[in-house]
Amino acid sequence: MSRADFSFFHSLRVRWAEVDMQAIVFNGHYLTYFDVAFTEYWRATGLPTVVQQAEEGKELFARKSTIEYLAPARFDDVLDIGVRCAAFGRTSVRFVLEIHKGDEHLISGELVYVYADTTVRKGVPFPEEWRDRLSAFEKTVPEAA
C-alpha cells in the first residue's frame, strides 16, 4: 500500500519510556500507537464516541489485530501513523494502519472490529450511516467483504 492511499495521519514522537537499551521501540508499543491513531481517526470522522456507543448499548468489539515489522522506530523519531477503513462485513469493519518515519515505511498492521449488542455480546449489522460516513472520509472506497 502507498502512503498516498491514506486520507488520515496522526503524528507522535517516540518517548524514552517506550524504548529498550538500544533506543528501539518495544514491540508492544506499536499496538498502542495504532490505538492512539485509531482513536484520533474515529474522532475526525465525527462518528459516535465510545461513551455514546455504550449509552446506546452497541459498541465496537476488538476482534483481531496484526502487526508486521519492517524496520524499527527509535527514541525521538517523529512517526506518522496512517489509518484507513479498508473493508466492511455484515457486522464487522477492517482498518489498515501503517507507521512511517518520513518516507520510510516501518510497520504495517490491521485492526478488525465487530459491531455488537453489549447485552448479549453478539454482532449486529454495522450501521449503514457509519458505512456512508467512513466511505466518504476515505480516498479509496472500502471493500464490501
C-alpha positions in Angstrom: 0.0 0.0 0.0 1.2 3.5 -0.7 1.3 6.3 1.8 -0.9 8.3 -0.6 -3.7 5.8 0.0 -4.3 7.2 3.4 -6.5 10.2 4.0 -5.7 10.4 7.7 -2.4 10.5 9.6 -1.7 11.1 13.3 1.9 12.1 14.3 3.7 11.3 17.5 7.2 11.4 18.9 8.8 8.2 20.4 9.3 8.8 24.1 12.1 7.4 26.3 9.7 5.1 28.3 8.8 3.3 25.0 12.3 2.1 24.0 14.8 -0.5 25.1 18.5 -0.1 25.9 19.3 0.2 22.2 16.8 3.1 22.0 14.5 0.9 19.8 10.7 0.9 20.4 9.5 -2.2 22.4 7.2 -4.3 20.1 4.1 -3.8 22.3 4.1 -0.1 21.9 3.3 -0.2 18.2 -0.1 -1.6 19.0 -0.6 1.3 21.5 0.5 3.7 18.7 -2.2 2.1 16.4 -4.8 2.5 19.2 -3.9 6.2 19.7 -4.1 6.9 15.9 -7.3 4.9 15.5 -8.9 7.0 18.3 -7.9 10.2 16.6 -9.1 8.8 13.2 -12.5 8.0 14.7 -12.8 11.4 16.3 -12.0 13.0 12.9 -14.9 11.1 11.3 -17.4 12.5 13.7 -18.9 9.1 14.4 -20.3 8.3 17.9 -17.6 8.1 20.7 -17.1 5.0 22.8 -19.2 6.7 25.5 -22.1 7.4 23.1 -21.9 3.9 21.8 -22.0 2.4 25.3 -25.1 4.5 26.1 -26.8 3.1 23.1 -25.9 -0.5 24.1 -23.9 -1.2 21.0 -20.1 -1.0 20.7 -17.2 -1.9 18.5 -15.5 -5.0 20.0 -11.9 -5.7 19.0 -11.8 -9.0 17.1 -8.3 -9.0 15.6 -5.1 -7.0 15.4 -2.0 -7.8 13.4 1.4 -6.2 13.1 4.1 -6.7 10.5 7.5 -5.2 11.5 9.6 -3.9 8.6 12.0 -1.6 10.4 12.4 -0.2 13.9 11.4 3.1 15.3 13.9 4.7 17.7 13.9 7.2 20.5 12.9 10.7 19.5 11.7 9.7 16.0 8.6 11.5 14.7 6.2 8.9 13.4 3.2 9.4 11.1 0.6 6.7 11.6 -1.9 6.3 8.8 -5.3 4.8 9.4 -7.7 3.7 6.6 -11.0 1.9 6.6 -10.4 -0.9 4.2 -13.5 -3.2 4.3 -16.9 -3.8 5.7 -18.5 -7.1 6.6 -22.1 -7.5 7.7 -21.2 -6.8 11.4 -17.5 -6.0 11.1 -15.2 -3.3 9.8 -11.5 -3.7 9.0 -8.9 -0.9 9.2 -5.4 -0.9 7.7 -2.7 1.0 9.5 0.9 2.0 8.6 3.7 3.7 10.6 6.1 5.9 8.6 9.2 7.9 9.6 9.4 10.4 6.8 9.3 8.4 3.6 10.3 5.2 5.3 7.6 2.6 5.9 8.3 1.0 9.3 5.2 -1.0 10.3 2.0 -2.4 8.8 -1.0 -3.7 10.6 -4.7 -4.2 10.7 -7.5 -3.9 13.2 -10.8 -5.7 12.9 -13.8 -4.7 15.0 -17.2 -6.3 15.3 -20.2 -4.1 16.0 -22.1 -5.8 18.8 -25.0 -5.6 21.2 -23.4 -5.2 24.6 -26.2 -7.0 26.4 -26.0 -10.3 24.5 -22.4 -9.7 23.3 -23.3 -10.7 19.7 -22.6 -9.0 16.4 -25.3 -6.8 14.9 -25.4 -5.2 11.4 -22.8 -2.4 11.1 -24.8 0.9 10.8 -25.4 2.0 7.2 -24.9 5.6 8.2 -21.4 4.7 9.6 -20.6 2.9 6.4 -21.5 6.0 4.4 -19.5 8.4 6.7 -16.4 6.2 6.6 -16.6 5.7 2.8 -16.9 9.5 2.3 -13.9 10.1 4.6 -11.6 7.8 2.6 -9.8 8.4 -0.6 -10.5 4.8 -1.7 -13.9 3.4 -1.0 -13.8 0.4 1.5 -14.4 -3.0 0.0 -17.5 -5.0 0.8 -16.5 -8.3 2.4 
